[in-house]
Amino acid sequence: MRQIPLGQVSVEPGLAWAWHLLPVGRPITDRILSYNQVRYLRSGGGSSISGTFEVDGPVDLAEMEAAFGNLLQRHPVLRFTPQGEYPQMRLHRVSHGWLGSPDVVHRYLKQQFAELDPVYGPLVGLGALVRERSTTVHLCLDHLVGDVVSVVIAMAELVGTYRQVSPPSFFAYSQEEHQRNEALDERLSVWREFARDKGFFPESPVVLGPSGGDDRNEVVELLSAAECTDFERRCRSAGGGMMSGLLAAMATAQRDEGGPDVYRAFVALNQRGERYAGSLGWFVNVVPIEIPVPRPADLDQHIRTAQAAYRRARSLKEVHYIRAWELLAPSTRFRAVNFFSYLDFRDHQQGDVSNPAIQVNMPGRHGLTLWLYRNEQGLYLHWIYRDTAVARTSTAALARRLREILREPGGRTPTSSVRP
């Protein structure tokens, strides 16, 4: 599984088909939205996650349409619209003719993905580019109804048999989420301590320069598959795991590039668990973390510190950050934060999907947003930020420093040659 910017998607010419979703029946209007969904709607939306994969030969359009219909029935969140959740969605197939070059295909896909609208709908985009020897299937979810793992699950289901018990609905999860956050009592103490002196939202130390301009969406390779294995072995020997090792490395890299000696960030957690392992929806929460990275301690020591900090942060996973925000800092406006996310695509079933790829589209107004992800080929850093000369310089230096730290043999952390 790869995760790449939309601008790097390369799809061969083909006969373009798309399915329009037509609501059937009266919508259910009393669904409880998750905290993420409420916040997203208030901020104006604008983010989407799409996936593409290959099918051998010219796809049977009727069978693929049935697969799409099955997916919509199995996952109520995909039938959700700004008017509510509809009991059914009818698929209307439309031909857009032959697209004769990769550039034309790219513009077409960009247009298809941009048609998702969290205010008026639709929130799901489905289509296929059919050729004699292969077919590229594309699926796009507005972030309101899905996260990255949702697209991975959906692609696997689209090429599967679908003859299994339907997974529980995301809306059941949303209701449970609200119930868990009604009375938080002592569980807010860590959040309160985190926000006391330096504010609720942890500020990123990466300098981006003046606001405005276009967004830059890029992926940087950090480690090969073999180097990932070596780094993970070092993390285990230091008493941590891949997550704590990457947190320690990022904290050290940001410090060396001018950041503070205490790394403050929001860490993303996948909340699916075993019960919702096969469900589509937005199952992400963030928790606060603080990791001291004093000099001259080496990376192994930082990994142990990060492991303890991450364990403490995970104890807050049931407290949604938006609920904590409402209770502790209601007058504080949302701003760009120091954000950390790590996802190992190898942990998520991909079925018989051929050549799958995920594309994340997010406006750069959020400042710098980054994800680390691992697949069979290695470890990658994917980030989106305002495209300024200052930002390009800062991010390039951070990526270079992070790569140096990750590749350094165990025993010491190399001295930065960029900043004291």
C-alpha positions, 0 to 999 in steps of 0.5 A: 500500500502506498500513500501519495499526493494526488498530483502523483497519481498516474493512471493509464487512458481508458473508458471512464465510468462513474456512479452517481449516488441517488438517495432513496426514502426519507433520511434518518435525521437523529444520528449522533455525529462524532466529535470529529464530524461536528468539528469538521462541518464547523470548519467548512470541510474540504478534505477527502481521501481517495483510493485507486486499485487495478483489476485484471481485464475489462471490469464487468460494470454490472458486477462492480455496480453490485459490489458498490451497492453492497458496500453502501448497504454494509456501511451506513456511514456511506449513505450519510448526507448533510440531510441525514442517513438514507436507508438506501442509495441507488446507483446511476451509472454515467459514461464520460467517454474515452480519456486519451492521455494520462494528463486528461485522466489526471484532470478528470480524477481531480475533478471527480474527487473535487465534486464531494461536498460536505454541505450539499453532497455527495460524500462518496465518489465511485468510478472506473477507467476500463481498458482491454487488459486492465481496469483502474477503480477509484473510490473517494470519501469526503473526510466527513464519512471516512479516514485513511483506513476506511479507504483501505477496508473499502477497497478490500471489500470491493474486490471481495465476496461480501458474504460475511456478517456486516460490521457494526455501524460507525454511528453506533461508535459515535453514540458510544463516543458521546456516552464515554465523554459525558462524565470525564472527572479525573480523566481530564487531569492529564489534559489540564496539566498539558494545557496549563502553561503553554496552551491547549494546542501544541505549536509546531516549531517548524517555520512555514513563513508567510501565510497564503500561496498554494499547498505543497503535498509531498511524500519523502522516503525515510527508510528502506524495508531493510532499514525499517527492520534494523530500526525496529530491532533497535527500538525493541532493544531499547525497551520500546516499539516502532511508535515510540522510536519514531516519536523519539526520532521526531522529537530529537529532529525537531529539537535539533532544527531549532525546536524546544527540548520538550517535544509537545504534540498531538498524537493520532490514535486509531480507535477502531479496536476489535469491534469496529475492525471492519467498519468504515468511518472516522475513527481517529482521536488525538491525545497530548504527549510531552517527551523531554529530549535533553542533551547529551542523552542518546536516542535509546534513552529518548526511546525509553522516555517516549515509550513511557510518555506514549503509554500515558498518552494512550490512557486518554484515548477514550477522552475525545480531544474536542470534548476536552477542548470544550471543557478546558479551553472553550474560548481558544480558537483552533490553530495549526498544531504539532501533529504526529501520526504513524500508520503501518499499512501492513496491519490492515487487510488489503484482500486481493486488491491489486496495486492499491494507492491512497491519496490524501487531499487536505487544505494547507490552512491547517499549517503543517500536517504530517503522517508517517506510514510504513508498507512493504517497501519502507517508511515514508513521511507524507506532509502537506503545508503552505508552499513558501520558500521558508517552508520548503527550507524548513521541511527539507532540513527536518526531513534530512535530520530525521532520516539521519537519526533513523539511520544512525546505528545504535548507541548514539545520536549523531550531532546535527550539522544544521543547527546547534 
